[in-house]
Amino acid sequence: MSLAILAYVAIIGILGSAAWRSGVTEKAMFVVNVALLWLSAIWLFGYPALIVPAVLAAISILALLVIITAGDLRASVAAPRSSQGGYARNQS
């Protein structure tokens, strides 16, 4: 979905579609152009253009680590069974 939205942004959409359909040189130039656009945003907007992507990247990496490690939280626990084949009951 986000790639489809970026295709409608004039500069990134044109550069991205050219890089997607072309060879290795165009892909490398796309990366260079995106880096230069980011440096231009830092020059134009200043420090927030540098900090906001870094904070968003840190949040996404933290979320990724939580997703990776959360699979171990749901360990299957089998209920103890009695010798009659049913669940164990308190016989007091």
Backbone as a ProteinNet text record, in pm:
[ID]
protein_1_A
[PRIMARY]
MSLAILAYVAIIGILGSAAWRSGVTEKAMFVVNVALLWLSAIWLFGYPALIVPAVLAAISILALLVIITAGDLRASVAAPRSSQGGYARNQS
[TERTIARY]
82.8	0	86.9	189.8	273.1	353.9	391.3	461.2	369.5	241	146.2	127.7	129.3	116.9	241.2	359.5	482.6	490.3	419.6	420.2	350.9	261.4	190.8	267.2	367.9	452.9	538.7	541.7	598.4	743.3	830.5	972.9	1002.8	956	987.1	918.8	798	727.2	795.5	841.5	910.2	1043.4	1119	1248.3	1231.1	1130.6	1108.3	1062.9	973.9	927.4	1039.6	1124.5	1238.2	1337.3	1358.6	1451.6	1394.2	1263.8	1200.8	1210.2	1195.9	1193.3	1329.4	1429.6	1557.8	1665.9	1787	1900.4	1961.5	2082.6	2152.5	2190.7	2227.8	2269.4	2155.4	2036.6	1922	1883.9	1898.7	1870.2	1968.1	2096.1	2195.9	2169.5	2131.1	2100.8	1975.5	1879.7	1761.1	1801.5	1892	1937.8	2012.3	2094.8	2167.4	2070.1	1969	1871.6	1790	1750.9	1675.9	1763	1890.7	1982.6	2000.2	2010.7	2024.2	1896.2	1781.2	1655.4	1648.8	1695.3	1696.2	1793.2	1911.3	2006.3	1950.9	1875.3	1811.4	1706.5	1632.9	1534.3	1602.7	1718.9	1793.8	1843.3	1888.7	1934.9	1819.5	1701.8	1587.1	1518.4	1494	1416.9	1504	1627.9	1719	1718.1	1741.7	1760.3	1640.7	1515.2	1402.5	1401	1450.7	1454.6	1557.1	1648.4	1745.1	1696.3	1631	1590.9	1465	1366.5	1239	1259.1	1332.7	1356.1	1434	1525.7	1601.5	1511.2	1421.7	1328.5	1231	1181.5	1090.3	1161	1285.9	1361.6	1383.5	1411.8	1431.3	1302.8	1189.3	1060.5	1029.3	1056.7	1027.2	1118.8	1244.3	1335.2	1292.3	1250.2	1201.2	1076.2	984.3	864.1	899.9	995.8	1039.6	1099.3	1179	1235.9	1128.5	1027.3	916.8	841.3	817.5	747	828.7	959.2	1044.3	1045.8	1057.9	1069.9	936.2	825.3	695.3	646.2	704.5	663.4	690.9	787.8	819.8	728.5	647.5	561.4	444.6	401.7	285.1	330.8	385.8	428.7	307.9	296.7	183.7	204.9	101.4	106.2	-2.6	35.9	-61.2	-115.7	-247.1	-310.3	-276.2	-251.1	-220.3	-342.5	-320.8	-430.8	-418.7	-532.9	-532.6	-516.7	-510.3	-490.9	-616.7	-735.2	-858.5	-874.5	-787.9	-795.6	-860.5	-918.4	-979.9	-886.2	-939	-859.2	-845.1	-736.7	-713.7	-810.1	-875	-969	-920	-957.9	-923	-1018.5	-968.7	-1050.4	-1071.4	-1071.2	-1085	-1226.6
-119.6	0	125.6	127.4	246.8	265.6	155.4	168.7	226.4	192.5	248.7	398	439.2	582.2	656.8	596.7	662.1	674.1	587.6	596.6	722.5	778	900	1027.2	1016.3	1131.4	1153.5	1273.8	1300.3	1254.3	1302.3	1273.5	1127.9	1079.8	942.6	842.7	872.4	780.6	763.4	872.8	865.7	792.4	828.4	762.9	615.5	584.8	446.7	358.3	409.9	328	306.2	405.8	388.2	285.9	290.4	195.5	54.5	42.3	-90	-161.5	-85.3	-145.5	-151.1	-83.9	-71.1	-156.6	-129	-210.2	-166.4	-214.5	-193	-46.3	20.7	161	248.6	225.9	306.4	278.4	154	121.9	193.8	197.3	267.2	417.8	471.8	614.7	649.7	556.1	578.5	592.9	506.4	514.8	645.8	685.8	812.6	929.8	927	1036.5	1044.9	930.9	934.2	989.4	951.2	1005.3	1155.9	1200.7	1345	1420.8	1359.9	1422.2	1434.7	1331.6	1335.9	1442.9	1451	1555.7	1694.9	1707.8	1835.9	1870.9	1770.2	1794.8	1835.6	1776.7	1817.3	1960.8	1994.7	2131.6	2231.1	2192.3	2282.2	2293	2179.2	2179.4	2171.5	2133.8	2131.6	2000.9	2012.4	1898.5	1802.4	1848.5	1753.2	1654.9	1695	1603.1	1492.3	1510.6	1407.5	1320.6	1382.3	1311.3	1227.4	1277.8	1205.8	1070.6	1058.2	924.3	832.5	887.7	804.8	752.3	835.5	791.3	688.2	710.7	613.5	480.7	485.6	361.9	287.9	361.4	297.3	232.1	298.5	241.8	116.4	120.6	3.5	-114	-88.5	-196.8	-255.8	-171.9	-222	-307.3	-263.1	-341.5	-473.7	-471.6	-595.1	-693	-642.5	-729.1	-787.8	-710.6	-761.3	-869.1	-849.2	-948.5	-1077.4	-1063.9	-1181.8	-1261.1	-1192.8	-1263.2	-1301	-1247.9	-1277.9	-1416.8	-1482.4	-1616.7	-1717.2	-1690.4	-1781.3	-1763.2	-1659.9	-1635.5	-1733.1	-1783.4	-1872	-2017.4	-2065.1	-2203.7	-2291.3	-2403.4	-2491.7	-2569	-2572.5	-2642.5	-2747.9	-2873.1	-2982.3	-2999.9	-3022.7	-3045.5	-3186.4	-3202.8	-3337.3	-3428.1	-3555.2	-3650.2	-3759.3	-3809.6	-3918.5	-4052.2	-4159.7	-4291.3	-4342.6	-4283.6	-4326.7	-4266.7	-4181.3	-4124.3	-3987.8	-3943.3	-3810.4	-3711.8	-3594.1	-3493.5	-3531.6	-3491.2	-3521.2	-3440.1	-3505.4	-3439.1	-3457.4	-3365.5	-3375.8	-3475.8	-3588.2	-3697.3	-3686.2	-3572.2	-3559.6	-3561.2
0	0	0	85.7	92.6	-36	-101.4	-229.5	-336.5	-331.2	-426.7	-403.5	-276.3	-246.1	-293.4	-271.9	-316.1	-467.7	-540.8	-686.2	-735.3	-653.8	-693.5	-658.3	-573.4	-546	-669.3	-719.1	-851	-865.3	-780.6	-798.4	-767.2	-651.9	-611.1	-703.1	-747.4	-836.8	-970.3	-1028.2	-1157.9	-1143	-1040.4	-1019	-983.5	-901.9	-861	-974.9	-1057.5	-1170.3	-1271.8	-1291.8	-1382.6	-1326.5	-1195	-1133.6	-1133	-1117.4	-1113.7	-1248	-1357.1	-1490.3	-1559	-1503	-1573.1	-1508.1	-1546.7	-1503.9	-1372.4	-1350	-1223.9	-1205.3	-1312.1	-1302	-1254.7	-1308.1	-1267.5	-1122.6	-1077.5	-937.7	-844.8	-883.3	-803.1	-802.3	-915.7	-923	-843.2	-834.5	-752	-605	-558.8	-420.1	-396.8	-492.6	-481.4	-478.9	-564.8	-570	-441.8	-385	-259.2	-146.9	-145	-44.3	-61.2	-185.1	-208.9	-173.2	-197.8	-155.5	-3.4	66.6	212.1	262.8	201.2	239.8	209.6	101.3	70.7	174.5	223	328.9	458	487.7	606.6	591	473.4	448.7	457.9	406.7	404.2	539.5	606.8	730.9	855.2	838.6	951.8	1027.5	1157.9	1245.6	1249.8	1246.6	1249.6	1133.1	1018.6	904.1	925	1017.3	1050.4	1165.7	1264	1385	1363.8	1292.4	1276.1	1208	1097.8	1042.3	1136.6	1213.6	1307.9	1419.2	1470.7	1574.8	1518.9	1398.5	1337	1310.3	1270.1	1249	1380.6	1487.8	1618.2	1667.5	1647.2	1687.5	1606.5	1478.1	1394.9	1428.5	1459.9	1499.1	1632.6	1726.9	1855	1835.8	1750.9	1722.6	1655.8	1566.2	1500.6	1601.6	1695	1797.3	1887.8	1920.7	2002	1926.6	1797.6	1717.5	1706.8	1689.1	1676.7	1807.2	1919.7	2047.4	2107.7	2061.4	2120	2083.7	1986.7	1950	2060.4	2146.9	2255.7	2376	2377.6	2492.7	2498.2	2386.4	2382	2377.6	2489.3	2496.4	2525.9	2458	2480.8	2610.4	2691.7	2818.8	2815.5	2829.3	2829.8	2970.9	2980.6	3110.8	3158.2	3287.7	3338.1	3329.6	3295.2	3280.6	3386.7	3426.5	3525.1	3453.5	3531.7	3472.5	3402.8	3430.6	3365.5	3225.1	3186.1	3053.7	3048.4	3156.8	3161.3	3227.1	3252.4	3322.1	3468	3529.2	3670.5	3756	3850.9	3941.8	4084.7	4165.3	4304.8	4369.9	4423.4	4475.8	4626.4	4684.6	4829.6	4879.7
[MASK]
++++++++++++++++++++++++++++++++++++++++++++++++++++++++++++++++++++++++++++++++++++++++++++

